[in-house]
């Protein structure tokens, strides 16, 4: 039986389809998870899935990591923040469900475990390079190189020390959340991936592998590896 993969609903139907297609290509059964107002429903959601993908989207309200808004902060969705951060905490603390976070999704995992973010990389002078290439590069095009930590799950997946990625973010991780470590770093020292320490598959990437699969099918390896971990054994809910 195919593993059931929960995909957090995004605000853009077009990008939602990329996640769905990636899961199907990797051999899973995707189910889109809509935001719920009653957070007690989170446990019911967890019980029907074998793995979960936290998806991309808007900026995270900086109140969630105890900061005031900086210049450069863009649209936030506090209701989505509250739901996804609470869901992430429940999954990370109370289950063994494999987790994949993409772009904002990686940042949600980081904030949910006590980490913080740069609200805008350029205005906060974290780097001189532009990581927000939405209007510059096609979404399915590689734009810069990242270094891959060895050992790490991402090194095991791709078997390379350096890999090219696409880039559509203006925020980034400042401090890494508890239990996580950075395992991909760009050449200008921006964190491009994090992994939970230990054997459990909890991986976040700042880039968008789901957008690369048509032209660069080798990036499907991230999804197929994720699905290999997706089963219901060991869930503690």
C-alpha positions as CSV (number, residue, x, y, z in Angstrom):
1,X,0.0,0.0,0.0
2,X,1.3,3.4,-0.9
3,X,2.3,5.7,2.0
4,X,-0.1,8.6,2.5
5,X,1.7,11.9,2.5
6,X,0.1,15.0,3.9
7,X,0.9,18.2,2.0
8,X,0.2,21.4,3.7
9,X,-2.1,23.6,1.7
10,X,-0.5,26.6,0.0
11,X,-2.1,29.9,-1.1
12,X,-1.2,29.2,-4.7
13,X,-3.0,26.4,-6.6
14,X,-0.2,26.2,-9.3
15,X,2.6,25.6,-6.8
16,X,0.4,23.1,-4.9
17,X,0.4,20.9,-7.9
18,X,4.2,20.6,-8.0
19,X,4.2,19.0,-4.5
20,X,1.4,16.6,-5.5
21,X,3.2,15.5,-8.7
22,X,6.5,15.1,-6.8
23,X,4.9,12.8,-4.2
24,X,3.1,10.8,-6.9
25,X,6.3,10.3,-9.0
26,X,8.1,9.1,-5.9
27,X,5.4,6.5,-5.3
28,X,3.3,8.1,-2.6
29,X,-0.4,9.0,-2.2
30,X,-0.6,12.8,-1.7
31,X,-3.4,14.3,0.5
32,X,-3.7,18.1,0.8
33,X,-4.1,19.2,4.4
34,X,-6.2,22.3,4.8
35,X,-5.8,24.6,7.8
36,X,-8.1,23.9,10.7
37,X,-9.4,26.4,13.2
38,X,-9.8,23.8,16.0
39,X,-6.2,22.8,16.8
40,X,-7.4,19.7,18.6
41,X,-8.0,18.3,15.2
42,X,-4.3,18.1,14.7
43,X,-4.1,14.7,16.3
44,X,-6.8,13.4,14.0
45,X,-4.8,14.7,11.0
46,X,-1.6,13.0,12.2
47,X,-3.3,9.6,12.6
48,X,-4.1,9.3,8.9
49,X,-0.7,10.2,7.4
50,X,2.6,8.4,7.0
51,X,4.6,11.5,6.3
52,X,4.1,15.2,5.9
53,X,5.5,18.0,3.7
54,X,5.5,21.6,5.0
55,X,5.3,23.7,1.9
56,X,6.4,27.2,0.8
57,X,4.6,30.5,1.1
58,X,4.5,33.8,2.9
59,X,6.9,35.1,5.5
60,X,6.6,34.0,9.1
61,X,5.4,36.5,11.7
62,X,8.6,37.5,13.6
63,X,6.6,37.4,16.9
64,X,7.0,33.7,16.6
65,X,10.7,34.0,17.3
66,X,10.4,37.1,19.6
67,X,11.5,39.8,17.2
68,X,10.1,43.1,16.0
69,X,9.4,43.5,12.3
70,X,12.5,44.6,10.2
71,X,12.5,46.6,7.0
72,X,12.1,44.1,4.2
73,X,9.6,41.8,6.0
74,X,6.9,40.9,3.5
75,X,3.3,39.5,3.8
76,X,2.6,37.3,6.8
77,X,-0.3,35.0,7.4
78,X,-0.6,34.7,11.3
79,X,-3.4,32.1,11.1
80,X,-1.3,29.8,8.9
81,X,1.7,30.4,11.1
82,X,-0.2,29.4,14.2
83,X,-1.6,26.2,12.6
84,X,1.6,25.1,11.0
85,X,3.9,25.8,14.0
86,X,1.5,24.0,16.4
87,X,1.3,21.1,13.9
88,X,5.1,20.9,13.6
89,X,5.5,20.8,17.3
90,X,3.0,18.0,17.7
91,X,4.6,15.9,14.9
92,X,8.2,16.5,16.1
93,X,7.5,15.9,19.8
94,X,4.8,13.3,19.8
95,X,5.4,11.1,16.7
96,X,8.0,9.4,14.6
97,X,6.4,10.6,11.3
98,X,9.0,11.5,8.6
99,X,8.9,15.2,7.7
100,X,10.1,17.2,4.7
101,X,10.1,21.0,4.9
102,X,10.5,23.1,1.7
103,X,11.4,26.8,1.7
104,X,8.9,28.4,4.2
105,X,8.4,24.8,5.4
106,X,12.0,24.5,6.5
107,X,11.7,27.8,8.3
108,X,8.5,26.6,10.1
109,X,10.4,23.6,11.4
110,X,13.2,25.8,12.6
111,X,11.0,28.3,14.4
112,X,8.9,25.5,15.9
113,X,12.0,24.2,17.6
114,X,13.2,27.6,19.0
115,X,15.2,28.8,16.0
116,X,15.1,32.3,14.5
117,X,15.2,33.9,11.0
118,X,16.7,36.7,9.1
119,X,13.7,38.7,8.0
120,X,15.4,40.0,4.9
121,X,18.8,38.8,3.9
122,X,19.8,41.9,1.8
123,X,18.4,44.7,4.1
124,X,19.9,43.0,7.1
125,X,23.2,42.9,5.2
126,X,23.6,39.1,5.8
127,X,24.8,38.7,2.2
128,X,25.5,40.8,-0.9
129,X,24.0,38.1,-3.1
130,X,20.4,37.9,-4.2
131,X,18.6,34.7,-3.2
132,X,15.2,36.0,-4.3
133,X,15.4,35.2,-8.0
134,X,11.7,34.8,-8.8
135,X,11.8,37.4,-11.5
136,X,15.2,36.6,-12.7
137,X,15.4,32.8,-13.2
138,X,12.8,30.3,-14.3
139,X,11.5,28.3,-11.4
140,X,12.9,25.1,-12.9
141,X,16.4,26.5,-13.4
142,X,19.5,26.0,-11.1
143,X,21.0,29.3,-10.0
144,X,23.8,28.7,-7.4
145,X,25.9,26.1,-5.6
146,X,25.5,24.8,-2.0
147,X,28.0,22.7,0.0
148,X,26.7,19.5,1.4
149,X,27.8,18.2,4.8
150,X,29.3,14.7,5.0
151,X,28.0,12.8,6.8
152,X,24.3,13.8,6.5
153,X,21.1,12.4,5.1
154,X,21.3,14.8,2.2
155,X,24.8,13.6,1.4
156,X,23.6,10.0,1.5
157,X,20.8,10.9,-0.9
158,X,22.8,12.9,-3.5
159,X,26.3,11.5,-2.9
160,X,28.0,14.8,-3.7
161,X,29.8,17.5,-1.7
162,X,28.3,20.3,-3.8
163,X,25.0,20.6,-5.6
164,X,23.3,23.3,-7.6
165,X,19.8,24.5,-6.4
166,X,17.2,27.1,-7.4
167,X,16.5,30.1,-5.2
168,X,13.3,32.0,-4.4
169,X,13.7,33.2,-0.9
170,X,14.6,36.5,0.8
171,X,14.6,35.2,4.3
172,X,16.9,32.6,5.9
173,X,17.8,30.9,9.1
174,X,19.6,32.9,11.7
175,X,19.8,30.5,14.6
176,X,19.2,26.8,14.1
177,X,16.4,25.2,16.1
178,X,17.0,22.8,18.9
179,X,17.7,19.2,17.7
180,X,18.5,20.4,14.2
181,X,21.8,21.0,12.4
182,X,22.7,22.8,9.2
183,X,23.7,20.3,6.4
184,X,23.7,22.5,3.3
185,X,25.4,25.9,3.2
186,X,25.6,28.3,0.2
187,X,28.9,29.8,-0.8
188,X,27.9,33.1,0.9
189,X,27.2,31.2,4.2
190,X,23.4,31.1,4.0
191,X,21.8,27.9,5.5
192,X,20.2,26.0,2.7
193,X,19.1,22.8,4.5
194,X,18.7,21.5,8.1
195,X,18.3,18.0,9.4
196,X,17.2,16.6,12.8
197,X,20.0,15.0,14.6
198,X,19.8,11.2,14.8
199,X,18.2,8.6,12.6
200,X,14.8,10.1,12.1
201,X,14.0,11.6,8.7
202,X,13.2,15.3,9.4
203,X,14.8,17.4,6.7
204,X,14.2,21.0,5.6
205,X,15.5,22.6,2.4
206,X,15.5,26.3,1.6
207,X,15.2,25.6,-2.2
208,X,12.4,24.1,-4.3
209,X,13.2,20.5,-5.5
210,X,9.6,20.0,-6.5
211,X,10.0,22.6,-9.3
212,X,13.1,20.9,-10.8
213,X,11.8,17.4,-11.6
214,X,10.9,17.9,-15.3
215,X,14.4,19.2,-16.3
216,X,16.5,17.6,-13.5
217,X,14.9,14.3,-12.6
218,X,17.9,13.5,-10.2
219,X,16.2,15.7,-7.6
220,X,13.4,13.2,-7.3
221,X,15.9,11.3,-5.1
222,X,14.9,13.6,-2.2
223,X,11.3,12.6,-2.4
224,X,11.9,8.9,-3.0
225,X,14.3,8.8,0.0
226,X,11.7,10.6,2.1
227,X,9.0,8.1,1.1
228,X,11.2,5.2,2.1
229,X,11.0,6.4,5.7
230,X,7.2,7.0,5.6
231,X,5.4,4.3,7.5
232,X,3.3,4.2,10.6
233,X,5.5,2.1,12.9
234,X,6.5,3.8,16.0
235,X,3.9,6.6,16.1
236,X,3.3,7.6,19.7
237,X,0.0,9.6,19.4
